Amino acid sequence: MIPLNVSIIGAGRTRNGIGEYIGKYFHKCGARVTSVLATTEKTGLQASSALKKYGIEAHPHTTFEEMVRGEKPDAVVIASPSSTHYEYLLKCLDSGLHIFCEKPFLWDDHTDIQKRAEDVLKKAREKKITIAMNSQWPFSIDDYEKICGGISIRESNHFSIRMSPFSPGRVMIPESVPHPLSILYCRLGPGRMEGLNFESDGEEEMGIRFTYLFGTRACDVLIRLVHQETQPREFSYGFNDRVVSRSLDLNNYEIYFHYGNKKVKIADPLELSVKNFMEAVEKGTEPLIGAAHILHNVSLLKAVDGGFGEFEKRAPWKS
């Protein structure tokens, strides 16, 4: 197999970027990370320099067109701020490049995000371009079941997740909520939301509750978001009262799940997400977080954000 040539848009670690780690795993999985795209020469050099510790020699660029002409990538990682995703998605499609896009897939001030996502994915299908969204926590479900036991789906179910996003306030929603929506989709299948409710006292904490209706069954969902800037940030999730918590060994970035008195090292779900995309490109198959999943995620995410907008209007801390 000929190695995949990959370019990364947004490889820097400004604030909480994940592009550097995505680049690390593409390199580890056998791809050639040949270039990075940044907004300035300075940030491009910084991103390129940061990748060297993984054995990656990536040339910095400041324009998409120059990068594509000079590097001739097969695939592009879009890990830039979400407001820039749509522009880069279109440019990648026009250039015939496979796309690994960080969540949220699309997020800006436009009201037609769903239609834009549909158009992007339709064009990708017509041009036989592979698109995956990186919402990696569904790739941890196998390890979750190893430590907790198999997830038994009942007529009525419960799912809870606690996340600690870097950014406070309403921006916590697009930063974090794609993850639980992806877990629900992968484990329960497509569904719809009913009874959306919020709990919040301002910028630092938010609770999101709804019932996820799938087929003839239901799952009561609680998403707890607590702003946290320091690493390692708290993370836990589980179905039907079997909740695992995550810990990190930051010295070698090993990840562990804890359940009761059990502690198990797990595969990094980000690495599994990258592998899944690379296999989909190689075989011409649909990635796990592919078109149908992306559209479902975008639709429910927009509904959650819109619901919080209405909640904010009557929020007690604004009076």
Summary of the structure (lengths in Angstrom):
residues: 319
radius of gyration: 19.4
end to end distance: 61.6
largest distance: 61.6
contacts: 1052
relative contact order: 0.14
helix: 41%
strand: 27%
